[in-house]
Amino acid sequence: MARQRKNPGARKNVRVDLHKPGFLIPAPDAPWIACVILEVSDDGVCLDVGALSVPKIFGLAFTAGGEVLRVCSLIWRRGELIGARFVTAKELRQGFVLSEDADQNVPVT
C-alpha cells in the first residue's frame, strides 16, 4: 500500500522565492545569457529565460562574477519558465548523461 503525505500540497523540498538576476551558461565557451532566478531549492531551480532556447544540460551562475555556479539538467518548460534540477558532484564524477526520456536523467554506472 502506498504511503500518503500528511499534507498532499506539501513539497519534498522547501523552495525559496528569489527573483534575482542570474546567468545561463549554455556551453563552456559560450557567452553567458541573462535570466531571472525565480525560485531555488536544495535540488533545483525555476528560471525565467524568455524565448531563449535552453540545452538539456547547462551551467547557472548565481552572480555576475561567477562565484556561485551550478550544473543543471532541464526538467520541464512552460512558456518562458523552465525547471531544472542540480546535477550533483557525484553524478558529474560518475559521468552524468541524459537518458532517452527527457524527464529522467541518470548517472552512468
N, C-alpha and C positions, 0 to 999 in steps of 0.2 A: 504494500500500500504506500502511495506517495505521501511524503510529508508536506504539510501545508504551512505556509508562513503565517505567523500570528497577525501580521498586517499585510494583506495582499498588495497594497500600494507601496510597500517599503522596498527600497533598492538595496542591492547587495553591498554597494559601497556609497559612502557619503559623497555627494557632489558639491563643489564649491562654485558659486557664481563668480566669475572673474571679470568678464567684459573688458579685457586688456588687449592691446596690440601684441601680435606675435609675428613670426616669420616662418612660412612653409618653405622647406628646402627640398625641391623635387628630385635632385640628384647631387652627388658630392661636389661637382664643379659648377653647378648651375647657380644663377643669381637667386638670392632669397626673395620671396614674394610675400608682401604684407598680407596678413589675415587678422581676424579677431578671435581671440580665445574666449569663448563664451562660458564654458564650464570645464572643470577639471576634477578628476577623482584619482584614487590610487592607481587605477587600472587603465584610465583613458581620458579622452578629451572630446569636447564638441567645439567645432570651429565654424566660423562664417568665412567662406572662401569666395563668395560671389559666384561668378560664372567660370572660375578657374578650373581647368582640368587637373585632377589630382591623381598621382600614381598610387598604386596599391601599397607601396612602401615609400615612406618619405621621412625626412627629418623635420623637427619642430623646434624652433628657437623661442624661448620664452622672453628673451631680452635681445635688444638690438646688437649688443656686443657678443652674443652667443655664449654667455656664461652658463646658461641653463639650456641644455639640448636633450631631446628625447627622440628615439627612433619610433615611428608609429606605423601601424598597419590599418589601412582603410577598412571599415566595417560596413558602414551604410552612408547613403547620400539622400537627402531630401531637399531638392531645390538648391539653395545656396549654402545649406548646412551640411556638414559631414560629421560623422562619429568615427573615432579611431581608438584603437587600444594601443597601449605602450608595449613595445617589444622588450622583453627583459634581457639583461646582460647574459643570463644563462642561455636563453634562446639564440642570441647572437653568437655566443661561443660554440653552440652546437650546430650552427649553420642553418639559421632560420630560413625557411622557404614558404612560399604561398602554396596552398593546396589548390586543387581544381575548383573547389567550391569557394567563392569569394568570401563567404561568411565564416569559413573555417581556416585558420592559419595555424600551422603546426611546425615545430622544430624538426629537423632531420635527426633521426636516431641511429 
